[in-house]
Amino acid sequence: ESATAQIGLAAVLEMEGHAPESRALLERLVTKFPQVAEPKERLARLYLSAGDVPRADLQATALMKLGSTPAAHLVLGDVRLAQKQPAQAEAEFRKVLELQPGLLMGQIAVGKALQAQARHEEAIQFLESAVKSGGGSLELWATLGSVNRRAGRYQRAVEVHRRVVEMAPRQALGHMLLGADHFATGQWDQAIEDYGSALQVEPGHPGAKQWLARALAHRARDRAGTQRLEDAVRDL
């Protein structure tokens, strides 16, 4: 009968990959304990992960009615992003920082909302400021690099994402981001090397396999166009 214990059980189910069972348990909890915030927050995020934005919106709205907290505004902001309403999402994320200045997740969220509005330079300045103020988060650096890439600042993106590799050398994340930087500029040799490095540290990474294949196909096309047919065949 303990809400805390059942919330913990739902979290374990989610971690073990049993999202439907976790959702079902949380759906019971939000009905049984309507004044407890955490089940609503977790359920909203599970709905978002499943692409069920309307139900996520209902839970986020119910969560806000319990109180204007950083967690509530974060969830509602993520719902607004999923609804393609980045300006409204930005407003929610900025409320997070009003309530809890310097909160890392709030800083990253504001950067993403600015990026979603194509306000890339503002997003870069905002995230650069967060990094300078002591942000040592892997996700913060990754987001900063990706915003630079989308703004066409490819060299800065590569610099930042190399930092991500240095911060987490045994994760595929940094290599995947570097691969995306090089892919965006048609640097197939470098992209292939990056995705290969990602597979070395995480052999089962599905995204690395997919993007490595795409980079190889692009390089094969270019080689075929310059009559390097044997090299093109090897890539294919």
Buried (B, 14 or more C-beta within 10 A) or exposed (E): EEBEEBBEBBBEBBEEEBEEBBBEBBBEBBEEBEEBBBBBBBBBBBBBEEEBBEBBBBBBBBBBEBEEBBBBBBBBBBBBBBBEBBEBBBBBBBBBBEBBEEBBBBBBBBBBBBBBEEBBEBBBBBBBEBBEEEBEBBEBBBBBBBBBBBBEBBEBBBEBBBBBBEBBEEBBBBBBBBBBBBBBBEBBEBBBBBBBBBBEBBEEBEBBBEBBBBBBBBBBEBBBEEEBEEBBEEBE
